Amino acid sequence: MGKSTLAEAIRLCLHGKLSLGGRTRQRDYEAYLRQRLYRDENGETAVSAHIALEFEHVLLGRRQQYRVKRAWGMNGRRLTANLHIWIDGDLLNESDDEKEYLLRELVPVGVAELFFFDGEKIAALSEEGAGSAGLLADTVKHLLGLHLVEQLDRDLDVYLTRQTGVQELQTYQTELTQLHDEETELAQKRSDVRAQLVDCRRQLNRKREESALLAEKIAREGGRYAENQNARETERQSIAAAIAQAEQEIYELSRGVMPFAVAPNLLRAVQTRLRQEAAYERWQASQPVLQEIRACIVKEARPAYDTTNTASAPREQEQSTLITRLQELLQNYSEPPIAKDDVVHHVSGEKRGVLLNWIDEALTTAPRQLAAALQKRKALQA
């Protein structure tokens, strides 16, 4: 028997199935025990086995002697287990669950994992690296019971995932039922529509047959009436074409400036403002020229008069009157037609001209053209 087997036997005696892990299934535990049963030289497997362990336990200065015996036996294909505990030589008469609980209290599973291990585990713990650190961390977690918290967290994730899956499945089933109902309803509607379509086609074919019979009857009863009928048909097509042309004219007008004609007052206000802004731009452009003219007039208004020449006095008086009149006229152009802040359409002269043409068309030409087109269509449809 090696050291690893001895350490394994101690853990198995103390904790039974828990020594293999908290999530070990009973079937795996029994398979593990069958592999550990003694086999003789002929390969025969023993029908029973047991492990006994004696140890002392001291609690609050009181020393007690414990003897633990865990036995297994084959009962046909089934494996039975028995657990016996003696305390100071007295057999403990409790249930197996209480005995298991007592052993976990005396020697917790984490303590057994930490203190009962083989040489390979010692070598692994002594080595430096992530492997030894991870092994030591797992051992301490088992000692403190933290592995149960991690396992519980994983179990909760699985449980929530399953619950979410169930809820999503129920939602999908509800949606699938609704879709099936909608499919049934649409299939019924499609069937009804197809029936109506068949009926409409039947009626259409009947009307066509009646129309063909009437046309044939008319052709037999009088060729002149048929000729008149052809003329009327030609006239009807011509009227239909004229109506289509009138409607196309109405459509083209509606795509242009015609929609703006519904607000004539607003158009006139914009037209007035654009013209005022045009006048303001002309006034602004003329100011440098007017200033030069005004400077020349002021300069001419103060000549060097010859006071001794009395013959030139009337001519100088007329010149002064003319200069005064010119200054009055220039004064009339010194004020802008509108304030600078009232200019809201900052557009070029070319664009302003286009806008004014559109406004004029919307106020005058477009309404007349639309009225004429509507009157033409009305006359054709009469």
C-alpha positions as YAML, in Angstrom:
chain: A
units: angstrom
residues:
- id: 1
  name: MET
  ca: [0.00, 0.00, 0.00]
- id: 2
  name: GLY
  ca: [1.39, 3.32, -1.00]
- id: 3
  name: LYS
  ca: [1.13, 6.72, 0.67]
- id: 4
  name: SER
  ca: [-1.45, 7.93, -1.86]
- id: 5
  name: THR
  ca: [-3.65, 4.92, -1.20]
- id: 6
  name: LEU
  ca: [-3.37, 5.47, 2.56]
- id: 7
  name: ALA
  ca: [-4.36, 9.15, 2.28]
- id: 8
  name: GLU
  ca: [-7.21, 8.18, -0.03]
- id: 9
  name: ALA
  ca: [-8.40, 5.51, 2.44]
- id: 10
  name: ILE
  ca: [-8.40, 8.02, 5.34]
- id: 11
  name: ARG
  ca: [-10.53, 10.51, 3.40]
- id: 12
  name: LEU
  ca: [-12.87, 7.74, 2.25]
- id: 13
  name: CYS
  ca: [-13.33, 6.44, 5.81]
- id: 14
  name: LEU
  ca: [-14.07, 9.90, 7.18]
- id: 15
  name: HIS
  ca: [-16.37, 11.26, 4.48]
- id: 16
  name: GLY
  ca: [-17.46, 8.44, 2.22]
- id: 17
  name: LYS
  ca: [-18.91, 9.74, -1.03]
- id: 18
  name: LEU
  ca: [-18.00, 13.35, -0.16]
- id: 19
  name: SER
  ca: [-14.32, 12.46, -0.38]
- id: 20
  name: LEU
  ca: [-14.78, 12.17, -4.15]
- id: 21
  name: GLY
  ca: [-16.43, 15.57, -4.45]
- id: 22
  name: GLY
  ca: [-19.66, 17.25, -3.51]
- id: 23
  name: ARG
  ca: [-21.36, 16.52, -6.85]
- id: 24
  name: THR
  ca: [-20.42, 12.84, -7.16]
- id: 25
  name: ARG
  ca: [-23.34, 10.68, -8.21]
- id: 26
  name: GLN
  ca: [-24.20, 7.50, -6.29]
- id: 27
  name: ARG
  ca: [-23.60, 5.40, -9.41]
- id: 28
  name: ASP
  ca: [-20.09, 6.82, -9.83]
- id: 29
  name: TYR
  ca: [-19.40, 6.30, -6.13]
- id: 30
  name: GLU
  ca: [-20.38, 2.61, -6.31]
- id: 31
  name: ALA
  ca: [-18.28, 2.13, -9.45]
- id: 32
  name: TYR
  ca: [-15.33, 3.67, -7.61]
- id: 33
  name: LEU
  ca: [-15.80, 1.28, -4.66]
- id: 34
  name: ARG
  ca: [-16.05, -1.80, -6.93]
- id: 35
  name: GLN
  ca: [-12.71, -0.86, -8.46]
- id: 36
  name: ARG
  ca: [-11.18, -0.66, -4.96]
- id: 37
  name: LEU
  ca: [-12.40, -4.09, -3.74]
- id: 38
  name: TYR
  ca: [-9.71, -6.69, -3.18]
- id: 39
  name: ARG
  ca: [-9.05, -9.24, -5.93]
- id: 40
  name: ASP
  ca: [-7.15, -12.47, -5.31]
- id: 41
  name: GLU
  ca: [-4.64, -14.10, -7.60]
- id: 42
  name: ASN
  ca: [-7.46, -15.81, -9.52]
- id: 43
  name: GLY
  ca: [-9.15, -12.48, -10.20]
- id: 44
  name: GLU
  ca: [-12.02, -13.15, -7.79]
- id: 45
  name: THR
  ca: [-13.42, -9.96, -6.22]
- id: 46
  name: ALA
  ca: [-14.11, -9.86, -2.49]
- id: 47
  name: VAL
  ca: [-17.77, -9.51, -1.52]
- id: 48
  name: SER
  ca: [-17.06, -7.07, 1.32]
- id: 49
  name: ALA
  ca: [-14.51, -4.56, 2.52]
- id: 50
  name: HIS
  ca: [-14.11, -2.05, 5.30]
- id: 51
  name: ILE
  ca: [-11.85, 0.76, 6.49]
- id: 52
  name: ALA
  ca: [-11.38, 1.54, 10.17]
- id: 53
  name: LEU
  ca: [-9.72, 4.62, 11.61]
- id: 54
  name: GLU
  ca: [-8.98, 5.54, 15.21]
- id: 55
  name: PHE
  ca: [-8.06, 9.04, 16.36]
- id: 56
  name: GLU
  ca: [-8.24, 11.30, 19.38]
- id: 57
  name: HIS
  ca: [-10.17, 14.54, 19.49]
- id: 58
  name: VAL
  ca: [-9.73, 17.25, 22.10]
- id: 59
  name: LEU
  ca: [-12.43, 19.85, 22.64]
- id: 60
  name: LEU
  ca: [-12.25, 22.38, 25.49]
- id: 61
  name: GLY
  ca: [-9.59, 20.28, 27.26]
- id: 62
  name: ARG
  ca: [-11.61, 17.08, 27.03]
- id: 63
  name: ARG
  ca: [-9.95, 14.25, 25.15]
- id: 64
  name: GLN
  ca: [-12.10, 11.62, 23.45]
- id: 65
  name: GLN
  ca: [-11.18, 8.46, 21.59]
- id: 66
  name: TYR
  ca: [-13.00, 7.94, 18.29]
- id: 67
  name: ARG
  ca: [-13.12, 4.79, 16.19]
- id: 68
  name: VAL
  ca: [-14.74, 5.00, 12.77]
- id: 69
  name: LYS
  ca: [-15.50, 1.96, 10.65]
- id: 70
  name: ARG
  ca: [-17.02, 2.24, 7.22]
- id: 71
  name: ALA
  ca: [-17.92, -1.10, 5.60]
- id: 72
  name: TRP
  ca: [-19.27, -2.09, 2.19]
- id: 73
  name: GLY
  ca: [-20.72, -5.35, 0.94]
- id: 74
  name: MET
  ca: [-22.03, -6.80, -2.30]
- id: 75
  name: ASN
  ca: [-25.68, -7.82, -2.23]
- id: 76
  name: GLY
  ca: [-26.13, -9.32, -5.66]
- id: 77
  name: ARG
  ca: [-25.42, -6.47, -8.06]
- id: 78
  name: ARG
  ca: [-26.08, -3.84, -5.42]
- id: 79
  name: LEU
  ca: [-23.51, -2.39, -3.06]
- id: 80
  name: THR
  ca: [-24.53, -1.71, 0.54]
- id: 81
  name: ALA
  ca: [-22.70, 0.56, 2.98]
- id: 82
  name: ASN
  ca: [-22.61, 0.71, 6.79]
- id: 83
  name: LEU
  ca: [-21.08, 3.30, 9.07]
- id: 84
  name: HIS
  ca: [-20.20, 2.64, 12.73]
- id: 85
  name: ILE
  ca: [-18.71, 5.11, 15.20]
- id: 86
  name: TRP
  ca: [-17.43, 4.36, 18.70]
- id: 87
  name: ILE
  ca: [-16.77, 7.16, 21.19]
- id: 88
  name: ASP
  ca: [-14.59, 6.09, 24.10]
- id: 89
  name: GLY
  ca: [-15.57, 2.50, 23.32]
- id: 90
  name: ASP
  ca: [-19.34, 3.15, 23.21]
- id: 91
  name: LEU
  ca: [-21.15, 2.52, 19.94]
- id: 92
  name: LEU
  ca: [-23.01, 5.55, 18.70]
- id: 93
  name: ASN
  ca: [-26.64, 4.62, 18.02]
- id: 94
  name: GLU
  ca: [-27.68, 7.35, 15.62]
- id: 95
  name: SER
  ca: [-28.84, 7.46, 12.02]
- id: 96
  name: ASP
  ca: [-26.30, 7.39, 9.21]
- id: 97
  name: ASP
  ca: [-27.06, 11.01, 8.32]
- id: 98
  name: GLU
  ca: [-26.32, 12.16, 11.88]
- id: 99
  name: LYS
  ca: [-23.13, 10.12, 11.91]
- id: 100
  name: GLU
  ca: [-22.03, 11.71, 8.63]
- id: 101
  name: TYR
  ca: [-22.79, 15.13, 10.07]
- id: 102
  name: LEU
  ca: [-20.75, 14.34, 13.20]
- id: 103
  name: LEU
  ca: [-17.74, 13.32, 11.11]
- id: 104
  name: ARG
  ca: [-17.97, 16.51, 9.05]
- id: 105
  name: GLU
  ca: [-18.04, 18.47, 12.29]
- id: 106
  name: LEU
  ca: [-15.01, 16.65, 13.69]
- id: 107
  name: VAL
  ca: [-12.95, 16.70, 10.49]
- id: 108
  name: PRO
  ca: [-14.37, 19.07, 7.84]
- id: 109
  name: VAL
  ca: [-13.97, 18.05, 4.25]
- id: 110
  name: GLY
  ca: [-11.76, 21.07, 3.60]
- id: 111
  name: VAL
  ca: [-9.43, 20.12, 6.45]
- id: 112
  name: ALA
  ca: [-9.15, 16.58, 5.10]
- id: 113
  name: GLU
  ca: [-8.30, 17.90, 1.66]
- id: 114
  name: LEU
  ca: [-5.66, 20.17, 3.18]
- id: 115
  name: PHE
  ca: [-3.94, 17.69, 5.53]
- id: 116
  name: PHE
  ca: [-4.48, 14.24, 4.01]
- id: 117
  name: PHE
  ca: [-2.71, 14.28, 0.68]
- id: 118
  name: ASP
  ca: [0.00, 12.30, -1.05]
- id: 119
  name: GLY
  ca: [3.54, 13.08, -2.09]
- id: 120
  name: GLU
  ca: [2.54, 14.14, -5.58]
- id: 121
  name: LYS
  ca: [0.29, 16.81, -4.12]
- id: 122
  name: ILE
  ca: [3.09, 17.93, -1.79]
- id: 123
  name: ALA
  ca: [5.42, 18.23, -4.76]
- id: 124
  name: ALA
  ca: [2.81, 20.17, -6.70]
- id: 125
  name: LEU
  ca: [2.30, 22.58, -3.79]
- id: 126
  name: SER
  ca: [6.03, 23.09, -3.34]
- id: 127
  name: GLU
  ca: [6.62, 24.04, -6.95]
- id: 128
  name: GLU
  ca: [6.46, 27.66, -8.03]
- id: 129
  name: GLY
  ca: [4.03, 28.64, -10.69]
- id: 130
  name: ALA
  ca: [0.39, 29.10, -11.51]
- id: 131
  name: GLY
  ca: [-0.34, 25.36, -11.06]
- id: 132
  name: SER
  ca: [0.75, 25.19, -7.43]
- id: 133
  name: ALA
  ca: [-0.95, 28.51, -6.63]
- id: 134
  name: GLY
  ca: [-4.17, 27.27, -8.18]
- id: 135
  name: LEU
  ca: [-3.99, 23.97, -6.28]
- id: 136
  name: LEU
  ca: [-3.36, 25.77, -2.98]
- id: 137
  name: ALA
  ca: [-6.20, 28.18, -3.70]
- id: 138
  name: ASP
  ca: [-8.59, 25.32, -4.41]
- id: 139
  name: THR
  ca: [-7.51, 23.56, -1.19]
- id: 140
  name: VAL
  ca: [-8.10, 26.69, 0.93]
- id: 141
  name: LYS
  ca: [-11.47, 27.22, -0.73]
- id: 142
  name: HIS
  ca: [-12.46, 23.67, 0.20]
- id: 143
  name: LEU
  ca: [-11.22, 24.29, 3.75]
- id: 144
  name: LEU
  ca: [-13.38, 27.42, 4.14]
- id: 145
  name: GLY
  ca: [-16.30, 26.04, 2.17]
- id: 146
  name: LEU
  ca: [-15.97, 28.73, -0.51]
- id: 147
  name: HIS
  ca: [-16.16, 26.10, -3.24]
- id: 148
  name: LEU
  ca: [-19.78, 25.60, -2.22]
- id: 149
  name: VAL
  ca: [-20.44, 29.30, -2.84]
- id: 150
  name: GLU
  ca: [-18.88, 29.07, -6.31]
- id: 151
  name: GLN
  ca: [-20.81, 25.90, -7.04]
- id: 152
  name: LEU
  ca: [-24.01, 27.56, -5.85]
- id: 153
  name: ASP
  ca: [-23.29, 30.54, -8.12]
- id: 154
  name: ARG
  ca: [-22.83, 28.22, -11.10]
- id: 155
  name: ASP
  ca: [-25.99, 26.30, -10.19]
- id: 156
  name: LEU
  ca: [-27.91, 29.55, -9.96]
- id: 157
  name: ASP
  ca: [-26.65, 30.55, -13.41]
- id: 158
  name: VAL
  ca: [-27.82, 27.21, -14.79]
- id: 159
  name: TYR
  ca: [-31.16, 27.54, -13.04]
- id: 160
  name: LEU
  ca: [-31.72, 31.09, -14.28]
- id: 161
  name: THR
  ca: [-30.70, 30.05, -17.78]
- id: 162
  name: ARG
  ca: [-33.18, 27.20, -17.72]
- id: 163
  name: GLN
  ca: [-35.91, 29.44, -16.31]
- id: 164
  name: THR
  ca: [-35.19, 32.04, -18.97]
- id: 165
  name: GLY
  ca: [-35.28, 29.34, -21.59]
- id: 166
  name: VAL
  ca: [-38.65, 28.12, -20.28]
- id: 167
  name: GLN
  ca: [-40.06, 31.64, -20.32]
- id: 168
  name: GLU
  ca: [-38.73, 32.27, -23.82]
- id: 169
  name: LEU
  ca: [-40.15, 28.92, -24.93]
- id: 170
  name: GLN
  ca: [-43.55, 29.87, -23.53]
- id: 171
  name: THR
  ca: [-43.32, 33.24, -25.28]
- id: 172
  name: TYR
  ca: [-42.38, 31.54, -28.55]
- id: 173
  name: GLN
  ca: [-45.20, 29.05, -28.15]
- id: 174
  name: THR
  ca: [-47.67, 31.89, -27.59]
- id: 175
  name: GLU
  ca: [-46.35, 33.75, -30.64]
- id: 176
  name: LEU
  ca: [-46.46, 30.53, -32.66]
- id: 177
  name: THR
  ca: [-50.09, 29.98, -31.65]
- id: 178
  name: GLN
  ca: [-50.93, 33.54, -32.66]
- id: 179
  name: LEU
  ca: [-49.15, 33.08, -35.98]
- id: 180
  name: HIS
  ca: [-51.05, 29.85, -36.60]
- id: 181
  name: ASP
  ca: [-54.32, 31.67, -35.88]
- id: 182
  name: GLU
  ca: [-53.33, 34.50, -38.22]
- id: 183
  name: GLU
  ca: [-52.32, 31.96, -40.87]
- id: 184
  name: THR
  ca: [-55.73, 30.26, -40.58]
- id: 185
  name: GLU
  ca: [-57.51, 33.61, -40.80]
- id: 186
  name: LEU
  ca: [-55.45, 34.70, -43.81]
- id: 187
  name: ALA
  ca: [-56.04, 31.36, -45.50]
- id: 188
  name: GLN
  ca: [-59.80, 31.85, -45.03]
- id: 189
  name: LYS
  ca: [-59.59, 35.38, -46.40]
- id: 190
  name: ARG
  ca: [-57.55, 34.15, -49.36]
- id: 191
  name: SER
  ca: [-60.14, 31.49, -50.05]
- id: 192
  name: ASP
  ca: [-62.92, 34.09, -49.91]
- id: 193
  name: VAL
  ca: [-61.00, 36.44, -52.22]
- id: 194
  name: ARG
  ca: [-60.35, 33.64, -54.69]
- id: 195
  name: ALA
  ca: [-64.05, 32.76, -54.69]
- id: 196
  name: GLN
  ca: [-64.92, 36.43, -55.30]
- id: 197
  name: LEU
  ca: [-62.32, 36.58, -58.07]
- id: 198
  name: VAL
  ca: [-63.80, 33.52, -59.77]
- id: 199
  name: ASP
  ca: [-67.27, 35.05, -59.53]
- id: 200
  name: CYS
  ca: [-66.04, 38.41, -60.91]
- id: 201
  name: ARG
  ca: [-64.31, 36.65, -63.82]
- id: 202
  name: ARG
  ca: [-67.50, 34.73, -64.52]
- id: 203
  name: GLN
  ca: [-69.54, 37.93, -64.55]
- id: 204
  name: LEU
  ca: [-66.93, 39.68, -66.71]
- id: 205
  name: ASN
  ca: [-66.98, 36.88, -69.25]
- id: 206
  name: ARG
  ca: [-70.77, 36.99, -69.31]
- id: 207
  name: LYS
  ca: [-70.75, 40.76, -69.87]
- id: 208
  name: ARG
  ca: [-68.23, 40.36, -72.66]
- id: 209
  name: GLU
  ca: [-70.37, 37.74, -74.32]
- id: 210
  name: GLU
  ca: [-73.41, 39.99, -73.99]
- id: 211
  name: SER
  ca: [-71.45, 42.92, -75.42]
- id: 212
  name: ALA
  ca: [-70.23, 40.80, -78.34]
- id: 213
  name: LEU
  ca: [-73.79, 39.61, -79.01]
- id: 214
  name: LEU
  ca: [-75.10, 43.17, -78.95]
- id: 215
  name: ALA
  ca: [-72.35, 44.34, -81.29]
- id: 216
  name: GLU
  ca: [-73.11, 41.50, -83.67]
- id: 217
  name: LYS
  ca: [-76.84, 42.27, -83.51]
- id: 218
  name: ILE
  ca: [-76.20, 45.93, -84.22]
- id: 219
  name: ALA
  ca: [-73.97, 45.01, -87.16]
- id: 220
  name: ARG
  ca: [-76.70, 42.77, -88.59]
- id: 221
  name: GLU
  ca: [-79.55, 45.25, -88.13]
- id: 222
  name: GLY
  ca: [-77.92, 48.26, -89.78]
- id: 223
  name: GLY
  ca: [-74.57, 49.07, -91.30]
- id: 224
  name: ARG
  ca: [-75.18, 52.81, -91.00]
- id: 225
  name: TYR
  ca: [-75.76, 52.50, -87.29]
- id: 226
  name: ALA
  ca: [-72.54, 50.54, -87.07]
- id: 227
  name: GLU
  ca: [-70.72, 53.25, -88.98]
- id: 228
  name: ASN
  ca: [-72.14, 55.88, -86.66]
- id: 229
  name: GLN
  ca: [-71.10, 53.70, -83.76]
- id: 230
  name: ASN
  ca: [-67.55, 53.61, -85.12]
- id: 231
  name: ALA
  ca: [-67.57, 57.38, -85.54]
- id: 232
  name: ARG
  ca: [-68.85, 57.83, -82.00]
- id: 233
  name: GLU
  ca: [-66.15, 55.49, -80.73]
- id: 234
  name: THR
  ca: [-63.51, 57.51, -82.57]
- id: 235
  name: GLU
  ca: [-64.96, 60.72, -81.14]
- id: 236
  name: ARG
  ca: [-65.00, 59.20, -77.63]
- id: 237
  name: GLN
  ca: [-61.33, 58.26, -77.93]
- id: 238
  name: SER
  ca: [-60.51, 61.75, -79.17]
- id: 239
  name: ILE
  ca: [-62.36, 63.31, -76.22]
- id: 240
  name: ALA
  ca: [-60.63, 60.93, -73.82]
- id: 241
  name: ALA
  ca: [-57.26, 61.95, -75.26]
- id: 242
  name: ALA
  ca: [-58.19, 65.65, -74.95]
- id: 243
  name: ILE
  ca: [-59.27, 65.11, -71.33]
- id: 244
  name: ALA
  ca: [-55.99, 63.32, -70.61]
- id: 245
  name: GLN
  ca: [-54.09, 66.23, -72.17]
- id: 246
  name: ALA
  ca: [-56.04, 68.75, -70.06]
- id: 247
  name: GLU
  ca: [-55.36, 66.74, -66.92]
- id: 248
  name: GLN
  ca: [-51.68, 66.61, -67.85]
- id: 249
  name: GLU
  ca: [-51.69, 70.41, -68.19]
- id: 250
  name: ILE
  ca: [-53.34, 70.70, -64.77]
- id: 251
  name: TYR
  ca: [-50.71, 68.35, -63.35]
- id: 252
  name: GLU
  ca: [-47.84, 70.33, -64.87]
- id: 253
  name: LEU
  ca: [-49.29, 73.57, -63.49]
- id: 254
  name: SER
  ca: [-49.60, 71.99, -60.05]
- id: 255
  name: ARG
  ca: [-45.92, 71.05, -60.19]
- id: 256
  name: GLY
  ca: [-44.93, 74.66, -60.87]
- id: 257
  name: VAL
  ca: [-45.75, 77.87, -59.04]
- id: 258
  name: MET
  ca: [-49.50, 77.25, -58.93]
- id: 259
  name: PRO
  ca: [-49.54, 76.05, -55.26]
- id: 260
  name: PHE
  ca: [-48.21, 79.47, -54.22]
- id: 261
  name: ALA
  ca: [-51.25, 81.17, -55.79]
- id: 262
  name: VAL
  ca: [-53.39, 80.06, -52.83]
- id: 263
  name: ALA
  ca: [-51.74, 82.84, -50.76]
- id: 264
  name: PRO
  ca: [-51.90, 85.96, -52.98]
- id: 265
  name: ASN
  ca: [-51.61, 88.44, -50.11]
- id: 266
  name: LEU
  ca: [-48.43, 86.80, -48.91]
- id: 267
  name: LEU
  ca: [-47.03, 86.78, -52.44]
- id: 268
  name: ARG
  ca: [-47.78, 90.49, -52.87]
- id: 269
  name: ALA
  ca: [-46.09, 91.25, -49.55]
- id: 270
  name: VAL
  ca: [-42.98, 89.30, -50.61]
- id: 271
  name: GLN
  ca: [-43.07, 91.03, -54.01]
- id: 272
  name: THR
  ca: [-43.21, 94.47, -52.38]
- id: 273
  name: ARG
  ca: [-40.38, 93.61, -50.01]
- id: 274
  name: LEU
  ca: [-38.18, 92.30, -52.85]
- id: 275
  name: ARG
  ca: [-38.73, 95.51, -54.83]
- id: 276
  name: GLN
  ca: [-37.93, 97.63, -51.76]
- id: 277
  name: GLU
  ca: [-34.75, 95.64, -51.21]
- id: 278
  name: ALA
  ca: [-33.83, 96.13, -54.87]
- id: 279
  name: ALA
  ca: [-34.34, 99.89, -54.44]
- id: 280
  name: TYR
  ca: [-32.21, 99.79, -51.29]
- id: 281
  name: GLU
  ca: [-29.39, 98.05, -53.19]
- id: 282
  name: ARG
  ca: [-29.57, 100.66, -55.98]
- id: 283
  name: TRP
  ca: [-29.50, 103.45, -53.36]
- id: 284
  name: GLN
  ca: [-26.55, 101.82, -51.64]
- id: 285
  name: ALA
  ca: [-24.66, 101.47, -54.93]
- id: 286
  name: SER
  ca: [-25.34, 105.11, -55.89]
- id: 287
  name: GLN
  ca: [-24.10, 106.64, -52.65]
- id: 288
  name: PRO
  ca: [-20.39, 106.84, -53.61]
- id: 289
  name: VAL
  ca: [-21.29, 108.57, -56.90]
- id: 290
  name: LEU
  ca: [-23.70, 110.96, -55.18]
- id: 291
  name: GLN
  ca: [-21.07, 111.82, -52.60]
- id: 292
  name: GLU
  ca: [-18.62, 112.73, -55.35]
- id: 293
  name: ILE
  ca: [-21.27, 114.86, -57.05]
- id: 294
  name: ARG
  ca: [-22.15, 116.52, -53.75]
- id: 295
  name: ALA
  ca: [-18.46, 117.29, -53.11]
- id: 296
  name: CYS
  ca: [-18.11, 118.84, -56.58]
- id: 297
  name: ILE
  ca: [-21.22, 120.98, -56.01]
- id: 298
  name: VAL
  ca: [-19.92, 122.17, -52.65]
- id: 299
  name: LYS
  ca: [-16.63, 123.02, -54.29]
- id: 300
  name: GLU
  ca: [-18.37, 124.97, -57.10]
- id: 301
  name: ALA
  ca: [-20.58, 126.77, -54.59]
- id: 302
  name: ARG
  ca: [-17.58, 128.70, -53.18]
- id: 303
  name: PRO
  ca: [-15.79, 130.36, -56.11]
- id: 304
  name: ALA
  ca: [-13.40, 133.28, -55.83]
- id: 305
  name: TYR
  ca: [-15.73, 136.16, -56.80]
- id: 306
  name: ASP
  ca: [-14.40, 139.39, -58.32]
- id: 307
  name: THR
  ca: [-16.16, 142.06, -56.27]
- id: 308
  name: THR
  ca: [-15.11, 144.79, -58.66]
- id: 309
  name: ASN
  ca: [-16.89, 143.21, -61.65]
- id: 310
  name: THR
  ca: [-20.56, 144.03, -61.20]
- id: 311
  name: ALA
  ca: [-21.48, 142.70, -64.65]
- id: 312
  name: SER
  ca: [-21.02, 139.09, -63.58]
- id: 313
  name: ALA
  ca: [-23.34, 139.36, -60.51]
- id: 314
  name: PRO
  ca: [-26.55, 138.14, -62.30]
- id: 315
  name: ARG
  ca: [-24.77, 135.12, -63.75]
- id: 316
  name: GLU
  ca: [-23.28, 134.20, -60.38]
- id: 317
  name: GLN
  ca: [-26.71, 134.57, -58.79]
- id: 318
  name: GLU
  ca: [-28.22, 132.10, -61.28]
- id: 319
  name: GLN
  ca: [-25.36, 129.70, -60.70]
- id: 320
  name: SER
  ca: [-25.87, 129.84, -56.93]
- id: 321
  name: THR
  ca: [-29.62, 129.18, -57.37]
- id: 322
  name: LEU
  ca: [-28.87, 126.17, -59.62]
- id: 323
  name: ILE
  ca: [-26.36, 124.73, -57.15]
- id: 324
  name: THR
  ca: [-28.86, 125.13, -54.31]
- id: 325
  name: ARG
  ca: [-31.51, 123.28, -56.33]
- id: 326
  name: LEU
  ca: [-29.08, 120.44, -57.13]
- id: 327
  name: GLN
  ca: [-28.21, 120.13, -53.46]
- id: 328
  name: GLU
  ca: [-31.90, 119.86, -52.59]
- id: 329
  name: LEU
  ca: [-32.35, 117.12, -55.18]
- id: 330
  name: LEU
  ca: [-29.34, 115.22, -53.90]
- id: 331
  name: GLN
  ca: [-30.65, 115.59, -50.35]
- id: 332
  name: ASN
  ca: [-33.76, 113.66, -51.38]
- id: 333
  name: TYR
  ca: [-31.53, 110.67, -52.21]
- id: 334
  name: SER
  ca: [-29.53, 110.80, -48.99]
- id: 335
  name: GLU
  ca: [-32.03, 108.68, -47.05]
- id: 336
  name: PRO
  ca: [-32.43, 104.93, -47.90]
- id: 337
  name: PRO
  ca: [-35.87, 103.72, -49.05]
- id: 338
  name: ILE
  ca: [-35.93, 101.18, -46.18]
- id: 339
  name: ALA
  ca: [-33.83, 100.58, -43.10]
- id: 340
  name: LYS
  ca: [-30.86, 98.25, -43.38]
- id: 341
  name: ASP
  ca: [-32.32, 95.90, -40.75]
- id: 342
  name: ASP
  ca: [-35.48, 95.48, -42.86]
- id: 343
  name: VAL
  ca: [-33.51, 93.68, -45.58]
- id: 344
  name: VAL
  ca: [-34.29, 89.97, -45.05]
- id: 345
  name: HIS
  ca: [-33.72, 88.48, -48.51]
- id: 346
  name: HIS
  ca: [-29.99, 88.57, -49.07]
- id: 347
  name: VAL
  ca: [-30.00, 87.37, -52.66]
- id: 348
  name: SER
  ca: [-28.32, 88.51, -55.84]
- id: 349
  name: GLY
  ca: [-30.08, 90.69, -58.38]
- id: 350
  name: GLU
  ca: [-30.40, 87.76, -60.77]
- id: 351
  name: LYS
  ca: [-32.08, 85.51, -58.17]
- id: 352
  name: ARG
  ca: [-34.32, 88.41, -57.10]
- id: 353
  name: GLY
  ca: [-35.44, 88.79, -60.68]
- id: 354
  name: VAL
  ca: [-36.25, 85.07, -60.88]
- id: 355
  name: LEU
  ca: [-38.27, 85.27, -57.68]
- id: 356
  name: LEU
  ca: [-40.21, 88.29, -58.93]
- id: 357
  name: ASN
  ca: [-40.98, 86.50, -62.20]
- id: 358
  name: TRP
  ca: [-42.26, 83.45, -60.29]
- id: 359
  name: ILE
  ca: [-44.42, 85.62, -58.05]
- id: 360
  name: ASP
  ca: [-45.83, 87.48, -61.05]
- id: 361
  name: GLU
  ca: [-46.55, 84.16, -62.76]
- id: 362
  name: ALA
  ca: [-48.25, 82.77, -59.62]
- id: 363
  name: LEU
  ca: [-50.41, 85.93, -59.31]
- id: 364
  name: THR
  ca: [-51.43, 86.34, -62.94]
- id: 365
  name: THR
  ca: [-50.51, 83.70, -65.54]
- id: 366
  name: ALA
  ca: [-50.78, 80.44, -63.58]
- id: 367
  name: PRO
  ca: [-54.33, 81.03, -62.21]
- id: 368
  name: ARG
  ca: [-55.61, 81.92, -65.69]
- id: 369
  name: GLN
  ca: [-53.98, 78.85, -67.22]
- id: 370
  name: LEU
  ca: [-55.37, 76.60, -64.49]
- id: 371
  name: ALA
  ca: [-58.87, 78.05, -64.87]
- id: 372
  name: ALA
  ca: [-58.70, 77.53, -68.63]
- id: 373
  name: ALA
  ca: [-57.53, 73.91, -68.23]
- id: 374
  name: LEU
  ca: [-60.26, 73.15, -65.70]
- id: 375
  name: GLN
  ca: [-62.89, 74.73, -67.91]
- id: 376
  name: LYS
  ca: [-61.61, 72.72, -70.88]
- id: 377
  name: ARG
  ca: [-61.79, 69.44, -68.96]
- id: 378
  name: LYS
  ca: [-65.25, 70.26, -67.66]
- id: 379
  name: ALA
  ca: [-66.47, 71.01, -71.19]
- id: 380
  name: LEU
  ca: [-64.99, 67.75, -72.49]
- id: 381
  name: GLN
  ca: [-66.52, 65.70, -69.69]
- id: 382
  name: ALA
  ca: [-69.98, 67.21, -70.17]
...
